[in-house]
Amino acid sequence: MGLNHETMMFKVDKENDNQAREILLAVYEALKEKGYNPISQIVGYILSGDPTYITNHKNARSVIRKIERDELLEELVKSYLEEK
């Protein structure tokens, strides 16, 4: 079996950029209101896919599941790097 030295391309639907940002902000606020550490909880959800990291407060658990975790991660990386 030979090694593939080609760079893989990862594509995410650009229409979901704003949606991912809005969802992250809404979930962040819901977690904060309930006294959780929003960053830790969102990281737990993204890494594990377990929605119980997200509170049901303000329907945040259902809201965050409307978008794929890779799209949330892309939004976070994009926002972080564009600030620099």
Phi and psi in degrees as a GROMACS rama.xvg file:
@    title "Ramachandran Plot"
@    xaxis  label "Phi"
@    yaxis  label "Psi"
@TYPE xy
-85.3375  156.802  GLY-2
-86.1793  140.265  LEU-3
-94.3704  119.472  ASN-4
-97.6111  7.33861  HIS-5
-75.9469  146.713  GLU-6
-83.0217  127.104  THR-7
-75.8684  146.557  MET-8
-106.413  133.649  MET-9
-113.38  121.682  PHE-10
-119.111  137.819  LYS-11
-125.245  142.798  VAL-12
-60.07  119.673  ASP-13
-66.6426  -23.0409  LYS-14
-64.4249  -22.0854  GLU-15
-89.5603  -0.436221  ASN-16
-56.2508  -54.1542  ASP-17
-66.5531  -37.7944  ASN-18
-62.4391  -42.5375  GLN-19
-62.2813  -43.3228  ALA-20
-62.9302  -46.5671  ARG-21
-62.284  -41.4461  GLU-22
-64.9615  -46.1934  ILE-23
-60.0553  -42.6188  LEU-24
-65.4519  -42.2691  LEU-25
-65.2078  -43.6473  ALA-26
-67.1625  -41.0387  VAL-27
-55.5772  -48.7924  TYR-28
-64.0624  -42.0996  GLU-29
-62.2655  -43.7326  ALA-30
-64.7312  -42.5421  LEU-31
-62.3584  -43.6583  LYS-32
-60.461  -32.3089  GLU-33
-87.5801  0.93275  LYS-34
88.6453  10.0132  GLY-35
-84.8476  162.89  TYR-36
-84.2929  103.286  ASN-37
-60.1052  -37.6579  PRO-38
-63.5038  -49.937  ILE-39
-60.9143  -41.2246  SER-40
-67.285  -42.2197  GLN-41
-66.5224  -41.6546  ILE-42
-60.4359  -44.8328  VAL-43
-57.4782  -43.0682  GLY-44
-65.2849  -47.358  TYR-45
-62.6374  -42.5619  ILE-46
-71.3169  -37.8111  LEU-47
-100.412  -27.7688  SER-48
79.7362  3.65219  GLY-49
-83.6693  111.051  ASP-50
-68.2029  -11.0458  PRO-51
-71.6822  -8.09253  THR-52
-70.3727  -17.5678  TYR-53
-107.757  133.895  ILE-54
-67.4455  155.597  THR-55
-82.3486  -11.7957  ASN-56
-53.6221  132.481  HIS-57
56.9133  26.9512  LYS-58
62.1705  24.1743  ASN-59
-60.4912  -36.6276  ALA-60
-63.9766  -41.4021  ARG-61
-70.552  -38.6395  SER-62
-62.9123  -46.3474  VAL-63
-67.1247  -24.327  ILE-64
-81.251  -1.89569  ARG-65
-75.7326  -12.2267  LYS-66
-133.437  147.404  ILE-67
-68.5595  148.481  GLU-68
-61.9402  -35.0647  ARG-69
-64.5581  -31.4922  ASP-70
-71.8915  -36.0607  GLU-71
-64.5351  -44.7052  LEU-72
-62.7381  -41.8404  LEU-73
-60.5609  -43.1498  GLU-74
-62.0122  -41.9638  GLU-75
-63.9737  -45.7084  LEU-76
-64.421  -45.2006  VAL-77
-59.0494  -48.5658  LYS-78
-61.8302  -41.9909  SER-79
-63.9189  -48.0346  TYR-80
-72.6507  -31.6848  LEU-81
-74.1918  -18.3984  GLU-82
-74.994  -24.3382  GLU-83
